[in-house]
Amino acid sequence: MYLRTLIVAGLASLIHANSKDLTIDLGYETYTGVHNQLSGLNIWRGIRYAAAPIGDLRFRGPVEPEITGNSAQADNFGPPCFQSTAIGVPYYPPNAIANEDCLFLNIYAPDGAKDLPVYVYIHGGGYGLGDGRQDLSALINENENSFLGVSLNYRLGALGFLSSEDVKENGVLNAGLLDQQFALEWIQKNIHLFGGNKSEVTIYGISAGAGSVLHHSLAYGGTQGNKLFKNGMAASPWLSRQYKYNDDFPTSLYEQFARLSGCGEENDKLSCLRGKDNETLQRANNETNYAGPYGWWSFTPVIDGSFIQSLPSQQLFEKKEVNGQNMWVSYNADESPWFVPRTVATEEDLLDLLHVSFPHFDEDDIASILEVYSLSEYGKNSSNPRLATAGDSGPTAVDVSPFAIGNQQRAYVIIAESSYHCPSYWLASSFTEDSAKSSYVHTYTNPPALHGLDLYAYLGQSDGPPSLLGQPLPNQGPDFAHAWRRMLGAYIKTGSPNIPCGVAKNPHSDVLSNWPKWGENRLVNFNQTGGTPTLEDVLGLHIWNITINNGPGLENAFREVDAETWEGGRGKRCDFWKHMASKVPM
């Protein structure tokens, strides 16, 4: 902790080592990394792991890079894949020009690394946004440089998840997920060259990246075992609407995308699309997304009969085979305010939203949602204060949060539980049938516990002035961030998040040294007490003003809680979604 600011700031001026041989021959190209003297890390950025998916390779699966024999200085990230956002979702474009030739990864290795565990970061962004530029140095440094880090790009939007009968016959479905798998296979072949142990791989993802971790755990019916990874961590796993590849919905998106690209009247639409320029496809990609509902990305994974063999919820409920040995799942208290319109004032407004969000539900189904998520007297009184709930006493998340009260909050929690919270429980449960496997669950409730903000605690900020790089947010105290990063490090190295009490600095519980396994539906609540309450504009977006406790004076408040009764019976509400899952579909 005490050197983190200095260490991470030093990464801005990477040093080309003279005395260290950082040149790696991958057989197809040779890459020379850079050494940072302050962090002690050797870093390779922009390593190509697959051929450029352009021309005839567009909409096809990833293939091996061309053997060129070229040498490259690996000191710059590869370009991000093409980006697209959803209506209403704040968009922070990457600080680089996107390119269709984007299948690159980055490696962070301690100096002198040998046979170390490997942490693989899969970015989120609704399968339409994001890239692998998140700096992993602070996490590695916080854990005494005891493992490697890998981050990667994968194809997004229509270029990664276009789906139809045409794509099935003349291309590949779920190309973005196959890119991720190809990168994991690349790691198995090559990570030893950088000092990593291919048998000790942990894959981590947030949001759609966590949804990707879910899909990798179920890939090919869960028959891959530990072939590509040993441990998984899914932070806020987004279980998107899951259609079969040739269902009406994905097919209509394909037709719309082709029409907007100027290929709608062609007999061979896919061949026509392969001949279009990047700008045309990117414009069609964006327009297709913008035509969808608020907070929805159009192009997401589909059931392809191979990688994704059936509804993920069905596979999870059946608790058959899953890939990997251990799974750590988490969710945030307030996952959905980013993705739900802020205009749900009445129950009629809520009904309109539910019909859009669950188009396959009949009126009885919609009525059941309203009954399951009925307001208490607290939630019915809109003059009551918005507040962060305790979770196991007082008002519940059905009624109120720091962001809303009443019907608006009902909308938030319905979307959060159906898309994030309940899939977290189900994924963890799928690892409980085999006594040799383990799973753990936690919830992040430290306000503002919005979707994605937990990432700053354990990975830190990647943008801004050097003094902020690697740092948590002001409301995430140094002891809180340190404990979290050390738990993640312990999990990467041992498959268990347990850390010593002296590291946890959690005065009222030893839960971080004795994590409950998920089999008994116990989870750990991640929160803090103390600090200075301040009314703030969250992230400077001019959307929400809430009270946030900032340091100094913040104190860790991790505790074990009952997942079933949490927030007024989240377990029972997840049973409702389990019953409705095939109709969602998810």
RAURRA-V626204 format. One record per backbone hydrogen bond with DSSP energy under -0.5 kcal/mol. CO is the residue of the C=O (numbers start at 1). NH is the residue of the N-H. Records with the same first field share a line. If there is no record, write none. Layout:
CO->NH + NH
This chain:
1->4
3->7
4->8
5->9
6->10
8->11
9->12
10->13
11->14
15->17 + 35
20->22
22->24 + 33
24->26 + 31
28->68 + 69 + 70
29->26
30->72
31->24 + 33
32->74
34->43
35->15 + 37
36->40 + 41
40->111
41->36
42->109
43->34 + 45
44->107
45->76
46->48
47->105
52->54
54->57
55->58
57->60
59->172
63->51
66->68
70->30
72->32 + 74
73->75
74->45
80->99
86->89
87->295
88->90
90->92
91->93
94->96
100->102
102->104
103->49 + 50
104->153
105->47
106->151
107->44 + 109
108->149
109->42
110->113
116->197
117->148
118->120 + 202
119->121 + 150
120->122 + 204
121->123 + 152
122->206
125->128 + 129
127->157
128->84
136->140
137->141
138->142
139->143
140->143 + 145 + 146
141->144
143->146
146->117
148->119
149->108
150->121
151->106
152->123
156->159 + 160
157->160 + 161
158->162
160->176
164->168
165->169
166->170
167->171
174->178
175->179
176->180
177->181
178->182
179->183
180->184
181->185
182->186
183->187
184->188
185->189
186->190
187->191
190->193
191->194 + 196
192->195
195->116
196->198
197->200
200->118
201->230 + 231
202->120
203->233
204->122
205->235
206->209
207->211 + 238
208->212
209->213
210->214
211->215
212->216
213->217
214->218
215->219
217->323
218->221 + 222
219->222 + 223 + 224
220->223
224->227
225->324
230->325 + 326
231->203
232->328
233->205 + 235
234->236 + 330
235->207
237->239
238->240
241->243
243->303
244->247
247->251
248->252
249->253
250->254
251->255
252->256
253->257
254->258
255->259
256->260
257->261
258->263 + 264
259->262
263->266
267->269
268->272
269->273
270->274
271->275
272->275
273->276
277->281
278->282
279->283
280->284
281->285
282->286
283->287
284->288
285->289
286->290
287->291
289->292
293->296
298->300
302->304
303->245
306->220
307->220 + 309
308->304 + 305
311->315
312->316
313->317
314->318
315->319 + 320
316->319
325->438
326->232
327->440
328->234
329->442
330->236 + 237
331->444
332->335
333->335
334->451
336->339 + 340
343->345
346->350
347->351
348->352
349->353
350->354
351->355
352->356
353->357
354->358
356->359
358->361
362->366
363->367
364->368
365->369
366->370
367->371
368->372
369->373
371->374
376->380
377->381
378->381
380->382
381->384
387->389
391->567 + 568
393->390
396->399 + 400
399->406
404->401
405->408
406->410
407->411
408->412
409->413
410->414
411->415
412->416
413->417
414->418
415->419
416->420 + 421
417->422
419->239
420->424
421->425
422->426
423->427
424->428
425->429
426->430
428->431
429->432
433->435
434->437
438->327
439->518
440->329
441->524
442->331
443->445 + 526
444->333
445->447
448->450
449->334
450->453
452->455
453->456
454->457 + 458
455->459 + 460
461->470
465->468 + 469
466->469
468->461 + 471
471->461
473->476
474->551
475->477
477->481
478->482
479->483
480->484
481->485
482->486
483->487
484->488
485->489
486->490
487->491
488->492
489->493
490->494 + 496
491->495
500->503 + 504
501->505
505->507 + 556
506->509
510->513 + 514
511->514
512->499
517->520 + 522
518->521
521->563 + 564
523->561
524->443 + 526
525->527 + 559
526->445 + 446
527->557
529->555
531->533
532->550
534->536 + 548
536->538 + 546
537->540
538->541
544->538 + 546
546->536 + 548
548->534 + 550
550->532
553->531
555->529
559->525
561->523 + 563
562->566
564->571 + 572
565->568 + 569
566->569 + 570
569->573
570->574
571->575
572->576
573->577
574->578
575->579
576->580
577->581
580->583 + 584
581->584 + 585 + 586
585->242
586->313
